[in-house]
Amino acid sequence: MDSSAKKLVEIFDYLPEQDQKTLLEFAEFLQSRAPEPKSVITEPLDIPRPEAESVVSAIKRLKQNYPMVEHSHLFNETSELMMQHMMQGRKADDIIDELEILFEEKFKLVIEKHK
């Protein structure tokens, strides 16, 4: 444990129970607004595509399959494809094919960025 962590434990132990709860709530608040830790996974997880899959399930699967890709960078494209499926009636399989390509392209950009 580093010196900052030790100091924090000392302070926490010194405080009355109600103040300990307040300190813990504040720490949880700070944690909630901290950026997500960078994924250490450098290769897709190769989660297989089920035979019958909805577009929503495909997006969830692809997010799990590519944890190293920031999901905020995919929001506009995935939303657009989802709307094409829902509003324009494009087939789910076609949309999922495009989603697979999109995630793969974003993955390649992440890998290039870290070389």
Secondary structure, 3 states (H helix, E strand, C coil): CCHHHHHHHHHHHHCCHHHHHHHHHHHHHHHHHCCCCCCCCCCCCCCCCCCCCCHHHHHHHHHHHCCCCCHHHCHHHHHHHHHHHHHHCCCHHHHHHHHHHHHHHHHHHHHHHCC
